[in-house]
Amino acid sequence: MAHSPYHVFGAERTGRWLVTCDHASNFVPEWINGGDLGLPASDMARHIAYDVGAAGVAKTLAEALNSPAILSDFSRLVIDPNRGTDDPTLLMKLYDGSVIPANRDAGPEELQRRMDRLYTPYHSALAELAARRDDTVILSIHSFTPQLKGRPPRPWQVSVLYSHRDERLARTTLTRLMAEPDLCVGDNEPYSGHLPGDAVDRHSLQHGRPNVLIELRNDLISDGTGQRAWADRLAPLLEAALADSGL
């Protein structure tokens, strides 16, 4: 059976949310260096290869919101679907101290091959799902590592990322999360949510669709129990934030 670059869950659900998970998988297709980027298994199991725990949160959240989810099924190190086509980090050769051997000599032709077989089909499917109704709200789920090599620890448990071009849903989501006394909440941390050409820009900002990107610290969602607990907690907060926004 041929590998699919994405999977859709709950396509028949009628909710207005569309849950996306750009970095759901650390899978390397067989046609790329025999399915091996040349990294040790320990590197492929950490955040440089995918967003640890994000897939489970995304699928559970989509179910709770009665809405579809689309998850990529290729490692961000193969090609990063959350980058614009002209972004220099679209095909990474070095990430958080690890050189990616199978990417070292990858030139324009190899980049195009990966675009054609993975990146473009994923975005085409995402665009089709987003257009299924006129009032789609895009919820992008990601996770971040508690600490990059040589950098300070990251204290946030959950963060909201957004672009200054559309802060509407992000602001009401932040208000709801910050009202939770036990949470350390990041506001555009540990990095800015404004990244021209990225998935949110492409499928939300350029179409005027309400959107919010949630980042969870990956040590909190490393197993099914944590993933379900966070999805169950976030679902009603997100519904309330959407109602607060009036969108």
Phi, psi and omega in degrees: 000131182293144178289135174262135181285356179205163174225138178251133178242132176070039181301334183276351183292150191255358181295160185273352176284151165232114181268126180242147176222095186291331186241049187284339193223151174254021184288138175243116181301150182301328183284359173253101175053039179068023180080024185217120179277001180086009179263152174294157180303328180296325177288320181291344180268357182249185192297340181291336184265332180192175178268099184305127175082347186293324182299314180297320177296315183299313182295318181290321177297316181300319178297315180295329181268003181053044185223158179286161174227145173235129182236134175291159175225057172201147183294145175298341178281341174285307170196141188263110182288352177262027176233150176290162185293340179253013181282131181293344179264013178300320177233102188280139176249344177212131182213122177045049175087356181249124172281137180261100188304316184288350178258349188305317184254014181289120181254195183302322181293318179292321176301315181295322179298316179290324175300311185295324187265340186233299187298308184294315177300321178299311182290328176295317179293320179297316180299320180294317178295319181296331183272003186293338175213160187282343186246030180303138173245125182263126178243113183257126184251127178223170172223158180229152180284146181297337181197127171281155180302127178075009181244163179292154175300150179260118188278341188289140173273323181216144180226154174246124178249146183195164174261149176296346180286341176200097182258004193303301182286327178299319182295315180289329176293316177300317180300315179296315182293319182289345175281352178276113190295338185265003185254140167260111190251131177266138176252102187055045176233151001277013176202165182288147176273001179268106181221094184307132179088354181285182186297320179294316177301311186295318188254347180244295187299318183288350180242002181071021182276136173303145184203154172208141177246123179254128174249129176244140177293127195289343176289343180273345183231032184281348177225171184299325180297313179293321180297314180292320181299317180288321178297316180296326180284320185285326186305306180293328177296319180291320177298317179295319179296321178296317177297318179300325185287337183072014182280000000 
